[in-house]
Amino acid sequence: MNHLRLALLLTGALLLLQAGGCAAPGAQGQAASDGNVVPTAPVDTEVRRRARIRLELAANYYRQRNYQAALEELREALKADPSYPDAFGMLGLVYMDLGDRPKADESFRRALELAPSDAEINNNYGWYLCQTGRERESLTYFDRALADRLYRTPVRPLHNAGVCMRRIGDLAMARGYLERAFQIDAGNPVAMFNLAEIALQQNELESAHFYAQRLLNSFDPNAQTLWLALRVQHARGDRDGEESLATQLRRRFPESLEARKLGEGQYGD
């Protein structure tokens, strides 16, 4: 079966840092729904081909946050092929962003009725559950996504599960998922950020320093990553390193929440 894949997370990776409880992407800041669509195998039927074209149009509107147009295209996709699981899966994402939980839940569940083993749909539904206060329940769906040995991006459900468990304070389980994500992809910013935060919280300062510095060295810094690294240096007692990062934060992001916390001496988070 052809699928149009929606990647929930890495395109907006640093937004997801917020979603993990550091600040909120789709999470989408949320809810973390910014993503890429990656078509896979050729369509099986003319009906599915027509539906897929509509789904691709919906995906483009979705990325632009033109939700009304996305909904219209998805309705056309499902009119053409009422058994298209990916269309229901994207419908769930659109309704999630719109804050319509009943319709989002119904759409995701319909997608899973049609394709219960689909890794991307399971991952996306898991993220939806995490975003709506059903964190423990979300693990079932992240683990189902991980059970697909052919899933090309297992790092997504791994770091999603880690972020979700960190959100409810289960640091041991969060760390387990995030370390697995880091082992698969040592350049994963979501894993590095959250592992650094957990290590800092547990006073494992050299581990926190390792992840925070690797993150800064791998990506252009933003206010969040500078603040994380600054807090690590503060905890380590490295005043020169702390001041260097503080200078960068004040200069580059003077209006940020993190700069305000720095000014107030709020190093706790």
Buried (B, 14 or more C-beta within 10 A) or exposed (E): BBBBBBBBBBBBBBBBBBBBBBBBBBBBBBBBBBBEBEBEEEBEEEBBBBBBBBBBBBBBBBBEEBBEBBBBBBBBBBEBBEBBBBBBBBBBBBBBBBEBBEBBBBBBEBBBEBBEEBBBBBBBBBBBBBBBEBBEBBBEBBBBBBEBEEBEBBBBBBBBBBBBBBBBEBBEBBBBBBBBBBEBBEEBBBBBBBBBBBBBBEEBBEBBBBBBBBBBEEBEBBBBBBBBBBBBBBBBEBEEBBEBBBEBBBEBBEEBEBBEBBEEEEEEB
